Amino acid sequence: MTILQLLLFAATLASVFARGRDYRTIRTVMIHDQAHLQPEDLSSATRTMASVFRRSGIDFSVISGSPDGPDAQIVDFRACIAASPRHSGSVPIRLRIIASAPPGFSPATLGFALPCARYGANATVFADRVMRVSCDLSVPFPTALGYALAHELGHLLLQSDEHTPTGIMRAVWSRSDWRTLATFGMEFDANQSEVLRHIW
């Protein structure tokens, strides 16, 4: 078998496995790290975030965005309306991580998402709040950050600001939730996974 044949065979196998997992590839998620985290922590957190969606059959690429760029500095606090269009597939979904939560947010809030934003950052996570969870509950910081990012990205991809009573889209995670998350992980439920695959 020639090298070319081997390469084609490998590509075919990869395609078969991908179909078997029924991954839906959405475009690009761009991370704007305004908290200037350790690179290894951010890398581990983004892998955790991506793994949550892969378990629901959703895949995407993650790239770094400039923390000082204009799209990372502004937010569009637009109320969701039924006629609001989906995010354009040609534009990255922008997640930003900021050093500390602004005044006015509940102490339990780790971030916020803007599913109907038409410009600027689509979601924001507060590094100081995530670090507090990590220290108080002995959850590795990259793990806590990865799930916080996944929660906010879930709002964007589900195109909803609603929460669920349990699971990754719960409004506030209890101490028990964090223990479960750190040990076994946390996923979208079957209905949310179906919605994600249907939309994207």
C-alpha positions as CSV (number, residue, x, y, z in Angstrom):
1,M,0.0,0.0,0.0
2,T,1.4,3.4,-1.0
3,I,1.7,6.4,1.3
4,L,-1.1,8.1,-0.5
5,Q,-3.4,5.1,-0.1
6,L,-2.5,5.0,3.7
7,L,-3.4,8.6,4.0
8,L,-6.7,8.2,2.2
9,F,-7.5,5.1,4.4
10,A,-6.7,7.1,7.5
11,A,-8.9,9.9,6.4
12,T,-11.7,7.5,5.6
13,L,-11.5,6.0,9.1
14,A,-11.5,9.4,10.7
15,S,-14.6,10.3,8.7
16,V,-16.4,7.1,9.8
17,F,-15.6,7.6,13.4
18,A,-16.8,11.3,13.2
19,R,-20.1,10.2,11.7
20,G,-20.5,7.5,14.4
21,R,-20.2,10.2,17.0
22,D,-22.5,12.5,15.1
23,Y,-20.4,15.6,15.8
24,R,-21.8,18.8,14.5
25,T,-19.1,21.3,13.8
26,I,-20.0,24.9,14.5
27,R,-17.7,27.7,13.6
28,T,-15.2,29.3,16.0
29,V,-15.2,30.3,19.6
30,M,-12.8,33.1,20.4
31,I,-11.5,33.6,23.9
32,H,-10.5,37.1,25.0
33,D,-8.4,36.7,28.2
34,Q,-8.6,40.1,29.8
35,A,-7.7,38.5,33.2
36,H,-4.2,37.6,31.9
37,L,-4.4,34.0,33.2
38,Q,-1.6,31.5,33.2
39,P,-1.5,30.0,29.6
40,E,-1.6,26.5,30.9
41,D,-4.7,27.2,33.0
42,L,-6.5,28.8,30.1
43,S,-5.6,26.0,27.8
44,S,-6.8,23.4,30.2
45,A,-10.1,25.3,30.8
46,T,-10.8,25.6,27.1
47,R,-10.3,21.8,26.7
48,T,-12.7,21.2,29.5
49,M,-15.2,23.5,27.9
50,A,-14.9,21.8,24.6
51,S,-15.2,18.3,26.1
52,V,-18.6,19.2,27.6
53,F,-20.0,20.0,24.1
54,R,-18.3,17.0,22.5
55,R,-20.3,14.8,24.8
56,S,-23.4,16.3,23.3
57,G,-22.1,15.9,19.7
58,I,-21.0,19.5,19.2
59,D,-17.5,20.4,18.1
60,F,-15.8,23.7,17.5
61,S,-12.4,25.3,17.2
62,V,-11.1,27.6,20.0
63,I,-8.8,30.5,19.2
64,S,-7.4,33.4,21.1
65,G,-8.6,36.9,20.6
66,S,-6.9,40.2,21.5
67,P,-7.9,41.2,25.1
68,D,-7.6,44.8,24.0
69,G,-9.5,44.6,20.8
70,P,-12.7,46.6,20.4
71,D,-14.9,43.5,20.2
72,A,-13.7,42.5,23.6
73,Q,-14.4,45.9,25.2
74,I,-18.1,46.3,24.4
75,V,-21.2,44.4,25.2
76,D,-24.7,44.6,23.6
77,F,-27.2,44.3,26.4
78,R,-30.1,43.6,24.0
79,A,-33.3,42.0,25.2
80,C,-34.0,38.7,23.5
81,I,-36.9,38.8,21.2
82,A,-38.4,36.0,19.1
83,A,-37.4,37.7,15.8
84,S,-33.8,38.1,16.8
85,P,-31.6,36.4,14.3
86,R,-29.1,33.7,15.1
87,H,-25.4,34.5,15.3
88,S,-24.0,34.7,11.9
89,G,-21.9,31.6,11.1
90,S,-19.2,33.8,9.6
91,V,-18.6,35.6,12.9
92,P,-16.8,34.0,15.9
93,I,-18.6,33.5,19.2
94,R,-16.7,35.8,21.6
95,L,-16.2,34.8,25.2
96,R,-14.2,37.1,27.4
97,I,-12.7,36.5,30.8
98,I,-12.3,39.5,33.0
99,A,-10.3,39.8,36.2
100,S,-13.2,40.7,38.6
101,A,-17.0,41.0,38.6
102,P,-18.4,44.5,38.1
103,P,-20.6,45.9,40.9
104,G,-24.2,44.8,41.0
105,F,-23.8,41.1,40.3
106,S,-24.9,38.5,42.9
107,P,-22.0,37.0,44.8
108,A,-22.9,33.5,43.4
109,T,-22.7,34.8,39.8
110,L,-19.7,33.5,37.8
111,G,-20.6,35.3,34.6
112,F,-23.3,36.3,32.1
113,A,-24.3,35.6,28.6
114,L,-26.0,37.7,25.9
115,P,-27.7,35.3,23.5
116,C,-29.1,38.1,21.3
117,A,-26.0,40.4,21.2
118,R,-25.3,41.5,17.7
119,Y,-21.8,43.0,18.4
120,G,-19.1,42.8,21.0
121,A,-18.5,40.1,23.5
122,N,-21.3,37.5,23.6
123,A,-20.5,36.2,27.1
124,T,-18.3,37.1,30.1
125,V,-16.9,35.1,32.9
126,F,-15.4,36.6,36.1
127,A,-12.0,35.1,37.0
128,D,-12.1,36.3,40.7
129,R,-15.5,34.5,41.3
130,V,-14.2,31.3,39.7
131,M,-11.0,31.5,41.7
132,R,-13.1,31.8,44.9
133,V,-15.0,28.7,44.0
134,S,-11.8,26.9,43.3
135,C,-10.3,27.9,46.7
136,D,-13.4,27.4,48.8
137,L,-14.4,24.0,47.3
138,S,-11.0,22.6,46.3
139,V,-12.0,22.4,42.7
140,P,-9.0,22.9,40.3
141,F,-9.2,26.4,38.9
142,P,-9.0,25.3,35.2
143,T,-11.8,22.8,35.8
144,A,-14.1,25.4,37.4
145,L,-13.3,27.9,34.7
146,G,-13.9,25.4,31.9
147,Y,-17.4,24.6,33.3
148,A,-18.2,28.3,33.8
149,L,-17.3,29.0,30.2
150,A,-19.3,26.0,29.1
151,H,-22.4,27.2,31.0
152,E,-22.3,30.7,29.4
153,L,-21.6,29.2,25.9
154,G,-24.6,26.9,26.5
155,H,-26.8,30.0,26.8
156,L,-25.5,31.3,23.5
157,L,-25.8,28.1,21.6
158,L,-29.2,27.2,23.1
159,Q,-30.2,30.8,22.3
160,S,-31.8,31.3,25.7
161,D,-31.1,33.0,29.0
162,E,-33.2,30.4,30.9
163,H,-31.8,28.0,33.5
164,T,-32.8,24.5,34.4
165,P,-33.3,22.9,37.9
166,T,-30.4,20.6,37.6
167,G,-27.3,20.0,35.4
168,I,-24.9,22.3,33.7
169,M,-27.5,25.0,32.9
170,R,-28.6,25.3,36.6
171,A,-28.5,28.9,37.7
172,V,-26.3,28.3,40.8
173,W,-24.3,25.2,41.4
174,S,-24.4,23.8,44.9
175,R,-21.4,22.4,46.8
176,S,-22.7,18.9,45.9
177,D,-22.8,20.0,42.2
178,W,-19.2,21.2,42.3
179,R,-18.1,17.9,43.9
180,T,-19.9,15.9,41.2
181,L,-18.5,18.2,38.5
182,A,-14.9,17.9,39.7
183,T,-15.1,14.1,40.0
184,F,-17.4,12.9,37.2
185,G,-18.0,16.0,35.1
186,M,-21.3,17.6,34.1
187,E,-23.2,17.4,30.8
188,F,-26.2,18.9,29.0
189,D,-29.3,16.8,29.5
190,A,-30.7,14.7,26.6
191,N,-33.2,17.4,25.6
192,Q,-30.6,20.2,25.6
193,S,-28.2,18.0,23.6
194,E,-30.9,17.4,21.0
195,V,-31.7,21.1,20.8
196,L,-28.0,21.9,20.3
197,R,-27.6,19.4,17.5
198,H,-30.8,20.7,15.9
199,I,-29.9,24.3,16.0
200,W,-26.3,23.9,15.1
